[in-house]
């Protein structure tokens, strides 16, 4: 259905956590004539990040609910009754806020879309999920996931092929691309993400040290610095390493400056269902080094970067050396190829997908 034909489409999102890219997507969807949004977001009681929620979510009709807060069920029922939504988009099944909106009898007649990014894996928890979650999963008509890896898990959970929609994660491609315009040479490696176990900062730092030794041995000039942006308990790997600059957590708009001034994004995760930062780097015309564990590499990292075996320090170090020794014009050309790959993941394209999903719910009866 063309967006111009949308009439009185009220959509409720029940989410966990605040991110700049989802706020951009919601704002884009809210600009579609005839669409109205109401957003409920569970946030951590003691968040690791310092997001300015009011700034990130500006212009949106949202309610923040602490994970330790008692859910005001009657208030939410009144809000939903007055809003008269056409659909609920609900993230996962772990948060009590999400379980309330999915299971409460007051919302039984409202169609629901299950949103998640988890990939399938041969673990006991995932193998038994269709049984443990069967009563919960029955509430949903559609699964909305980022890519093929999550599609496999959706199929395991019991969703049919025609009940699975791709393209969950998108971002403000035009804003990132415009912000990253820079005629000055861009050098230096960049990591953006949580300082968590699965991000394998230990692998990143070990690879960076090997890269530096290679540069020194080959006499290839001055080593590039490595800038790391994020927060988390595994920041210990960044401490006291020559050439590594830990800038800590930054607001979304401030991260744009990092994309603009660095030469290559490096992601060394050993578990990454999608990796939005890869998409952000592509939109910022930044070449990418990543591992095969990153779900988005199949769609977003082709001639615009290097995909390494997961946990392979030598391969990552060699990729860093290759990027360093590449001519500036070659890296610029690689970045432009990434921009073309990420365009289908724009906020505007995401809005069209959501409208299509909602419009098609009636035909899934």
Secondary structure in CASP SS format (residue, H / E / C, confidence):
PFRMAT SS
TARGET T0000
AUTHOR 0000-0000-0000
METHOD secondary structure of the structure
MODEL  1
X C 1.00
X C 1.00
X H 1.00
X H 1.00
X H 1.00
X C 1.00
X C 1.00
X C 1.00
X E 1.00
X E 1.00
X E 1.00
X E 1.00
X E 1.00
X E 1.00
X E 1.00
X E 1.00
X C 1.00
X C 1.00
X C 1.00
X H 1.00
X H 1.00
X H 1.00
X H 1.00
X H 1.00
X H 1.00
X H 1.00
X H 1.00
X H 1.00
X H 1.00
X H 1.00
X C 1.00
X C 1.00
X C 1.00
X C 1.00
X E 1.00
X E 1.00
X E 1.00
X E 1.00
X E 1.00
X E 1.00
X E 1.00
X E 1.00
X E 1.00
X C 1.00
X C 1.00
X C 1.00
X C 1.00
X C 1.00
X C 1.00
X C 1.00
X C 1.00
X C 1.00
X H 1.00
X H 1.00
X H 1.00
X H 1.00
X C 1.00
X C 1.00
X C 1.00
X C 1.00
X C 1.00
X E 1.00
X E 1.00
X E 1.00
X E 1.00
X E 1.00
X C 1.00
X C 1.00
X C 1.00
X C 1.00
X C 1.00
X C 1.00
X H 1.00
X H 1.00
X H 1.00
X H 1.00
X H 1.00
X H 1.00
X H 1.00
X H 1.00
X H 1.00
X H 1.00
X H 1.00
X C 1.00
X C 1.00
X C 1.00
X E 1.00
X E 1.00
X E 1.00
X E 1.00
X E 1.00
X C 1.00
X C 1.00
X C 1.00
X C 1.00
X H 1.00
X H 1.00
X H 1.00
X H 1.00
X H 1.00
X H 1.00
X H 1.00
X H 1.00
X C 1.00
X H 1.00
X H 1.00
X H 1.00
X C 1.00
X C 1.00
X C 1.00
X C 1.00
X E 1.00
X E 1.00
X E 1.00
X E 1.00
X C 1.00
X C 1.00
X C 1.00
X C 1.00
X C 1.00
X C 1.00
X C 1.00
X C 1.00
X H 1.00
X H 1.00
X H 1.00
X H 1.00
X C 1.00
X H 1.00
X H 1.00
X H 1.00
X H 1.00
X C 1.00
X H 1.00
X H 1.00
X H 1.00
X H 1.00
X C 1.00
X C 1.00
X C 1.00
X C 1.00
X E 1.00
X E 1.00
X E 1.00
X E 1.00
X C 1.00
X C 1.00
X H 1.00
X H 1.00
X H 1.00
X H 1.00
X H 1.00
X H 1.00
X H 1.00
X H 1.00
X H 1.00
X H 1.00
X C 1.00
X C 1.00
X C 1.00
X H 1.00
X H 1.00
X H 1.00
X E 1.00
X E 1.00
X E 1.00
X C 1.00
X C 1.00
X C 1.00
X C 1.00
X E 1.00
X C 1.00
X H 1.00
X H 1.00
X H 1.00
X H 1.00
X H 1.00
X H 1.00
X H 1.00
X C 1.00
X C 1.00
X C 1.00
X C 1.00
X C 1.00
X C 1.00
X C 1.00
X C 1.00
X C 1.00
X E 1.00
X E 1.00
X E 1.00
X E 1.00
X C 1.00
X C 1.00
X C 1.00
X C 1.00
X H 1.00
X H 1.00
X H 1.00
X C 1.00
X H 1.00
X H 1.00
X H 1.00
X H 1.00
X H 1.00
X H 1.00
X H 1.00
X H 1.00
X H 1.00
X H 1.00
X H 1.00
X H 1.00
X H 1.00
X H 1.00
X H 1.00
X H 1.00
X H 1.00
X H 1.00
X C 1.00
X C 1.00
X C 1.00
X C 1.00
X C 1.00
X C 1.00
X C 1.00
X E 1.00
X E 1.00
X E 1.00
X E 1.00
X C 1.00
X C 1.00
X C 1.00
X H 1.00
X H 1.00
X H 1.00
X H 1.00
X H 1.00
X H 1.00
X C 1.00
X C 1.00
X C 1.00
X C 1.00
X C 1.00
X E 1.00
X E 1.00
X E 1.00
X E 1.00
X E 1.00
X C 1.00
X C 1.00
X C 1.00
X H 1.00
X H 1.00
X H 1.00
X H 1.00
X H 1.00
X H 1.00
X H 1.00
X H 1.00
X H 1.00
X H 1.00
X C 1.00
X C 1.00
X E 1.00
X E 1.00
X E 1.00
X E 1.00
X C 1.00
X C 1.00
X C 1.00
X C 1.00
X E 1.00
X C 1.00
X C 1.00
X C 1.00
X H 1.00
X H 1.00
X H 1.00
X H 1.00
X H 1.00
X H 1.00
X H 1.00
X H 1.00
X C 1.00
X C 1.00
X C 1.00
X E 1.00
X E 1.00
X E 1.00
X E 1.00
X E 1.00
X C 1.00
X C 1.00
X E 1.00
X C 1.00
X C 1.00
X H 1.00
X H 1.00
X H 1.00
X H 1.00
X C 1.00
X C 1.00
X C 1.00
X C 1.00
X E 1.00
X E 1.00
X E 1.00
X E 1.00
X C 1.00
X C 1.00
X C 1.00
X C 1.00
X H 1.00
X H 1.00
X H 1.00
X H 1.00
X H 1.00
X H 1.00
X H 1.00
X H 1.00
X H 1.00
X H 1.00
X H 1.00
X H 1.00
X H 1.00
X C 1.00
X C 1.00
X H 1.00
X H 1.00
X H 1.00
X H 1.00
X H 1.00
X H 1.00
X H 1.00
X H 1.00
X H 1.00
X H 1.00
X H 1.00
X H 1.00
X H 1.00
X H 1.00
X H 1.00
X H 1.00
X H 1.00
X H 1.00
X E 1.00
X H 1.00
X H 1.00
X H 1.00
X H 1.00
X H 1.00
X H 1.00
X H 1.00
X H 1.00
X H 1.00
X H 1.00
X H 1.00
X H 1.00
X H 1.00
X H 1.00
X H 1.00
X H 1.00
X H 1.00
X H 1.00
X C 1.00
END
